[in-house]
Amino acid sequence: QVQLVESGGGLVQAGGSLRLSCAASGRTFSRYPMGWFRQAPGKEREFVAAITWNGGRTDYEDSVKGRVTISRDNGKNTAYLQMNSLKPEDTALYYCAVSTVGRDTIVTVPAQYVYWGQGTQVTVSS
């Protein structure tokens, strides 16, 4: 069992930065790949970034490439999403999630994630 708690969201002006954190409980966090997703009002949940169990590989949704960095510190049971050059279209509720698919797998599909946090709101003003 893994429990996830996101933090770090807030209101920021366009061009600003935020770092989201995802604190995990449970000893198995370090074994699994994890990801960040977001959901804006009236839209489906969409993939933002993913990382393998040891951080060896990462992947990003095209619209955030070059602006967003996913990372993890397994010793602290925490994952991060550094977001720079934020745009109003980045406004959404951001979720972290853990997948139990093979640990060296990049997982981009929400249905393949088992554990989810409650989300943290990111609002970017123009």
Disulfide bonds with the S-S distance in Angstrom:
Cys22-Cys96 2.04
